[in-house]
Amino acid sequence: MTDKLIIRKNNITILNFTIKKARNSKQGQADIMINGFKNGFFDNVVFGNFYEHYKLPNDQINAISWHGYYKIKNNNVNTPIIHAKNQTGKNKNYLAKVGHTGSVNIKEPFGLPICSIFIPGNINLSTLEESNYPSDNSQLKYHFFDLNTNTDRRIDIFVTPDNVKSSDVLNSSLNFMYTFSDIEMFSDPLGSIVQLRNTQNLKINDYKSLNGNDIIVREVENQNSTFKSLEGSYSLLLHDPNDAYSRIINRGVIKYDEDVINVLDLSNLKMKMLKTTYEEEIIKNN
């Protein structure tokens, strides 16, 4: 079974995000394909915190295959890899590849940040036709996210593992990752939290999938962030999947027994690891 997230503006597809089950995988559930709009290319494609940066006109990239699984084949271990491609129909020209260790898996029960797409408000869609998608395919499910603005936007996409509901993740103690933190945290080696600078028009949708991997989609305005150079362009940022869960979850949280803390007596404060708290919540809901 396959899930497709379609990001549209004026009923025209801007991004096609497809999730398939990884076959015969020893670890990792998701095989993800990302395609830009028809007959167009991303202005920029960035891996992590500018670990790699490809840009027009030299690098004509319109498709990404994000392989997040480990598989044994002919006594060899195939490890996760991301390919950047110039793809027309079945013709594929591989332009770049980056190996990684990330995967969508039940041992890391959260919405893994996969990518962010930057969409300028004045994006030229005049040469493109409206999108039409069938509704009667039992093996394929479409999820639509519509942009209803003419100002610059960024769309962040997260994927959960099997049997971890996106609604449970969004209602957990890890909620801050999706509603409060900007994308710098997803590629920072220390997982440092940077607050979203503009939350006035923050929009979060979650989609239930056919194959068990729910999708969380967040729409934000320009944030004047580390990735400011990508704002105002049609660009794709692929977040660093290496140790993403441990970077984000391995931090302490403080709880207290009373409604009001006596600043002179902090003995009622209790420190607990976020990982422990969060995973207890997820296990309880499953």
N, C-alpha and C positions, 0 to 999 in steps of 0.2 A: 504494500500500500504506500501511496505517496501523498504528501501534503505540499501545496503550493501557496505561499503568501504572495499576493499581488498588490504592490503599492501603485496606486493610480492617482492621476490628476486629470480632471475633465474627462474621466472615463478612458484615459489613455495610460497604458502600462509604462511605469517609470522604472520599476525593478521587479524581477521575478525571482523569488527565493524558494527553492525546492528542497524538501527533506525526504530522503529515502532511507530505508533500513540498510545498514551495513551487513553484507552477507558473510557468513562464516567468520565473524569477528570474534577474536579472543577477548578483546576489550574495546569498548567504544560502540555506540549504537547508530550514530548518524553519519550519513553521507550527504553533503550539502552542495547544491549548485546555485550560483548567483549569476543572473544575467541582467544586463542593462537594457535600456529601451532599444527598439529595433533600429538597425542601421546607424547606431550611434556608439560613441566610446566614452569611457570615464575620463574626465579631465585629469584626475589624479587617482592613483591606487597606492595606498600606504599600508605597510605591514607594521603593526605595533606602533611604538613611539618613534616613527620615521626610521625604523631598522632598514627598511627598503622603501624607496619612493619612485614610482613610475609615473610619467606624465606625458600628455600630448605636447607636441605632435610626434615625438620620437617613439612613444610606447602606446600603441593602439590596442587597448584592452577593453573588452566588453563582456567578459565572462570569467568566473572564478569557480574552481572546484575545490571544495574544502573537505578533504578526506580525514576523518577523525576516528580511525580504528586501527587495530593491530591484527594482522592476519598471517597465518603460516601457509606458505605456498611453495611447493617443491623444496622443502626443508629450509626455506628462507623466511625471515620475518619481514613482512611489509609494514612499515611504520607510517604514522600520520604525515600527510603532506598537503600543501596548498599549491595549486597551479593557477597561474594567471594566463589567460588565453585571448587570442583574437579568433572568434568563432563565428562562422557563417554556415547555418544549417549543420550538416554533419562534418564539415571541414573545420579542423581545429589546428591552430598554429600556437604551440606552447611558447610563451615568451619568458616566463619566469617560474621558478618553483622554490618553495621554502619549506623545509622540514620542521616539524614541531612534535610535542609530546602530549598535546591536549586532546580531549575527547569528551563527548556527552556520555556520561556513565553513572550508574546508580550509586557508586561509591562517593560521588560528588553531587548530592541531590539538590541542585540549584539551577537557576536559569543562566547558563553559560553565555557571556557576551560574545557574539560571533562577529558582528560588523555594525558599522554605522554608514548610512548613505546621506550625503549632503546634497540638498536639492535647492537650487536658486529659485527665488520667486518668479524670475523672468525667464525660466527655462523655455526654450523654443520647441514647441510640440506641433507646430503648424503643418509639418509634412507627414505627420503620423496619423494613422487611422484609429478610430475607437476600438477598444478591445472587446472581443466576444469570447466567452468561455462556456463550454457545455456544463449542464447541471445534472446529468444523468449517469455519471461515471462512478460506479461503486468502488473502484480502486484508486480514485483520485479525488481529493478534496481541496477546493479553493477557499482561501481566506482572503478577504479584500480589506485593504486599509486605504481610505480615500483622503487625499489632501484637499482641504477646502480653504486655501489661503493663497495669496499672491506675494507673500513675504518669504524670505529665506527660511528653510527648515532643515532639521537633521532628524533622521529616523534611526533609532538604536534597536537592534534585534537580538533577542536572547532565546535560547532553546533549553528546555528541561529534559531530563532523562525519563525513561519509562516509569509510569506509575507515580510520578511526582507532579502534582497538579500545579499549574501556573497560579491558580487562585490561592493555594496554600502558601506558595512562595511569597506572593505579594502581601499576604496577611500575616507574615511571620516576622521574627525579629531581624530578618535580613531585608526587610522592606526598604530600609534606607538606601540600599544599593540601587534600587529602581526608581525611587521617588525623590531622593535627596542628592545623591552623588553624581558628579559629572564623569565623563568617560576617561579622564586621566587615570583614575583608579584602576582601570582594566588593563593598563599597560605599564603601570608603575611597579618596579621591582619590590617595593615595600607596601604596595597597596594603599598608598596615602590617599586619604579622602579629600576631595575637592568638591565643595558644594556647588550645585547648579546655580549659576548666577542669575538666571531668569526663569522663574517657574510660573509666570502669569498665564501662559497658554500651554502648560504641560498637559499632555494627553497620553494615557496608558491604556492599551487594549491587550487582552489575552485571548488566545484561540486554542480550542480543544482540537487535538489532532486525531487522525485515523490510526496512526501507528504508535501512539503513546507519547510522542515528544511534543508537548505543548509549546506554543510560541508566545513570547511577551514582546510587544512592540511599544516603544516610547517615542513620542514626537515632542521635540523641544525647539525653541527659537535659537538663533545664534547665541553662543555663550561667550564669545571672545576668549576662548580657551587656548590651551597649548596647540590645538589644531586650527587656530584662527585662519591660517593660510588656506585651508580647504573650504572655509565658509564663502558663500557666494558662487560656488562652482558645483558642477555635477561630479562629485568625487566619492570614492569608496574607501573607508578605513576598516581594515581587518584587525580586530583586537588580538593582543598577544594571548594565545591559549595555554601557554606553558605555565603550569602551577597556578592557574588562575584561581581555583577554589581556595587553596591554602593561603595565597596572598590576601584574599579578601576576608576569609573566615577566621584566620588565626589572630584574633585580637580579643582583648578583655572587655567585658561590659560590667557596669556597676549597677547593682540594684540596692534599694534601701527599703526598710520596713515601714517607715513613717512617711506621711504626706509632706511633712516639712523637715528638712535636714537642719539640725543644730550644727552650725559651722564650727562650734567649739568642741563638739563631741561627734567624731566620725566613726565611732565604734559600731554603729548600726549599718554601715555600708558593707556590701558583700560583692566580692569580685568573682566573676564566673566567665569562662571562655565562651565567646560567641558560638564557636563550633559546637560545643556541648549543648547550649541552649537551643540553637537552631535545629540541630539534628533530632533532639528530643521532640520538638514541635512537629517536624516532618514525619517521624516514626508514629507519633500519636495519631496523625491524620491519615495514616495509611495502614 
